[in-house]
Amino acid sequence: MKIFGSIEAGGTKFVCGVGTNPADLRTTAFPTKAPDETLPAVLDFLRREGGAELAAVGIGSFGPVDLDPMSPAYGHITSTPKPGWANFDLAGAVRSALGVPAGFDTDVNAAAIGEARWGAARDVASCLYLTFGTGVGGGYIADGRLLHGMIHPEMGHIRIPHDRAADPFPGVCPFHGDCLEGLCCGPALEKRWGKPSRELPAEHPAWALQSRYVAMALATFVCTLSPARIILGGGVMKQTQLFGSIRSGLAEFLNGYVVSPSLGEGLDQYVVPPGLGDRAGVLGGIALAQQALERK
């Protein structure tokens, strides 16, 4: 029986898994330190738990990353400020150490493919996965294929309408200030309101503003990508009361222009949380590993 390995490489921790699907997945996690500290523990886990049956490994990584198979830097983490990880050949290091194919993509693309294979988007032909956490990122799948282009999509850096009279907060993005990430990521919430998002009560005014910004972004993505379902994950979206107000805001901004059975009544089945919960990324790594073996 073939066994597949997964690495969800995050800026804070590496979540690693071995298995074939959600039912048999075994996971562990290691703090993200320098590569020479983190990778030996990751590789030891994959060797030990996968054994001789380990057929391939899938990696969903924090970025920026190079996803162009024709590029000499394919599989590398590129310009990250994380100490030791800039220009690091993560896919190559894993492939060389384990002697198996290694699938490679962004962490949010991995979560998207996990949800499409086993989670909240398994019954639709296309989906958009957005994560709101330390940063904001997005992955889009249509007909089983992840959207790639010149680089991977940077959906967190779209511009959204920002009324500075109503919300004078300048944003935290070092490149764009008040892009979607600059206004809606976890660090933005903490800097604007003085507390981490998890400490803000459900009735706090932060959430009305957050849901309005997210709904504006979703309206843009509905009109440009036309996903059959939208999945919202990440630590900020643990505030589950956001879903209702985001759905209402999306309906307001679309204003009846987009007509589709997918949108439904009240959008309850259109804008949803991850079906796989916190395991979306690591299970997406399993799916990337299976694809890598098929391409071998």
N, C-alpha and C positions, 0 to 999 in steps of 0.2 A: 504494500500500500504506500502510495506517495504521500509524503508529509511536506507542508509548506511553512516557511518561516516569514515573519513579518517584523518590520521595524518602523514604528511611528516616531520619527526623530523630531522632538520638540525642543524649543529653546530652554525649557526647564527640565524636562525628563525625556528619556527614551523609553517608550512602551514597546515591549517585544512580545511576540506571540508565536505559537506553533500550533498547527492544526490544519483542517481542511474547510471548516465552516463554523458558524456560531455555536453549534452543539458540542464540538470537541476542542474548542480553542483553549489553550493554556497560556497564561500571560504572566509577565513580571515587568518591573520598571527599574530604571537606573537613573540617577541624577545626570544631567548634561554637564559634564566637565570637559576638559581638553580631550581631543580624540584618543591620545595614548592612554587615558584613564577610562574613558567610556567604552570604547570599542572592544577591548579585551573581555569585559564582562558581558557585553552583548553577544559576541561571537561564542563565548563559552556556553551561554544559555542555549543558543541555537544548535550548537554541536551536541550538547547533552540531551536536549529535549527532542531534537529532530533525528539524531542518530544517522544510521546509514540510509534511512528512508527520506532524508531531507532532499527534496528535488529542486527547489528554487526558493528564492527569498524576494519579497517585495518591500520596497522602501518608500515611505511617504515622509518627506523631509521639510523642515523649516527652510526658508530661502533667504535670498534669491537662489535659484538653482538653474542649471543648464539642462534643458530637456531635448535639445536638438541632437538626434543620433549621429548627425554628420559633423558635429562640432568636436574639436579635440578636447573640449572641457565638458563633454557630456557626462552626466552623473556627478558633477561637482556641485558643492555648495559654493557660491561665487563671492559676492561682496558683503557678506554678513559681518556685523561688528562683534559677533561671538568670538572670544579669544580662542585661537587655534583652528577655527573652522573655515576661515576665509580661504577660498580656492582649494578646498579639501575634496579629494576624489572619494566620496562616500560610497557610491555604487561600486567603483573599482576595487576599493579596499575590501568590501564585503565579498564580492565575486571572487577575488583572488584568494582570500583566506578560506573560504568554504568550498570553492571549486564547483559552484552551481550557478545557473543563470540568476541575474538580479534585475528585477523590474524596478523602475525608478520614476517618481513623480513628486509633486508637492504634497504636503500633509493634507491640505484641504481637498485636493483632487482625490487622494486616497480615501478620504471620508466620503466623498461623493460616490465613488465607485462601490464602496462598501454598502452604502444605502441603496444604490441601484441594484446590487446583486441580492442583498438579503434584508434590506430595511424598508424605510418608508416610501421608496420609489420603485420597488420591485414590480409594481403593476402598471407602470407608465413608461412611455418611450423616451421621455426626456425629463431631466430634473436639474434644478439649480440648488447647490448646497452653499450656504453662507455661514461662516463662523464669526462670532463676535466674542473676542477674548482679549488677550494681550495685543493682538492686532485684529484686523478685519480682512478676511480672504474669501474667495469664492471659487467653486469648481462647477463646471457645466458638462452634462452628459446628454448626448442625443444619439439614439439608436445604438447604445452600448459603447459609444466612443467619447472619450474625454476631449474637450476643446483645447487644442494647442494652436499656437500661431508663431509669430516672431519670437515671443517668449511665452511663458504661462500667463493667463489672464490675471490682471491685478485689479480685481473688482473692488477692493477696499479703497482704492484711490480715485474713484469717480468723484466728481463735484456734485454736491446737492445744494438746493437753495438754502441760504443761511442768512436769516434776518438778524443782523448784528444789533439792531435796536432791541429786539426781544431776547436775543441770546448773544451777549457780547463776548462770550468765551472764544478765544482765537483758534482753538484746536491745538493738538499736540503733535501732528505729523511734522517731522523735521524737513520734509520736502514740500508739502502743500498746505500745511497749517490746518485748514478746515475742510479737508476732504472727508469722505464717509468715515474712514478710519480715524482721522484726526478729531472728529466729533463724537464718535460712537464706540470706540474701543474701551476696554476696561481702564487703562491708564487715563483716558480722557475723562471718563466718569469720575474717577478718583480725584483728578486735579480740579475739575469743575466744582465738585460738591464736597471735597475734603474728606471723603471716606471711600473705601473700596465698595464696589457695587453690591457685594454680598451683604454689606452692613446697612444698606439703604432700605427702609421699610417700603412695603408695597404701595403705600399712599404718597410716597415722596414725589415732588414735582419732577424729579429726574426722569421718571418713567414715561410721563406724557411727552416730554421732549424727545426722549430716545425713540419711542414708538413712532413719532411723527417723522423723524429723520429716516428711520429704517423703512417706513412705508413709502417715503419719497424714492428711496433707492430701489425698492422692489418694483415700483411703477415703471422706473426706467428699464429695469431688467425684463419685466413683462413685455414691454414694447420693443425691446431690442433682441432678446433671446427667445421669447415666447415659450418658457418652460411649461411642461404639463404639471409640474409640482415644484414647490419651493420648500426647502428644508432649512431651518434656522437652528444652528447649534452654537457651542462655545459657552464659556462660563457666564457671560452676561445674560444669555438666554435661559439660564436657570431660573430667572425671574419669570415664571410661567404666565403671570398675569399680562405680560407684554403681548402675548399672541393675539388676544382678543382685540386690543387697541391697534395693533399692527394691521390686522385684517380689515378693521373698519377704516383705517387710514388709507389702505391700498384701494379699497372700494371708492373712497372719496376722490382720490387722485386719478383713478382710471375714469371715473365719472360716466360709466356705461359705455365707453368707447370700445373696449375689447370685449367681445361677446364669444363665450365658449362654454360648453358643458363642464370643462375642467374647473372653471371658476366657481361653479356651484352657487348655492345660496348661503351667504355669510362667510364663504371662503374657508370653512372649517376643515375641509379635506384638501385644500390647496396650499395653505401656508401652515406647515406642521413642524413639530420637533423631530429630532432624529429617532427613527425606529430602533436603532441599535444603541442609543444612548451614548455613553462615553467610549463604547467599543467600535464606533464607526471607523475611526482611523486605522486601528490595528487590524480590523477585519478587511478594510480596504487593501492593506498590505498583503493579506493572504490572496485577495483577488488579483493584485498586481503580480504576485509570484506565479499564480496559475497562468496568467497571460504570458509572462516571460517564458515559461516552459513551453507553451504552445508555439511561441515564435522561434524557439531554438531550432 
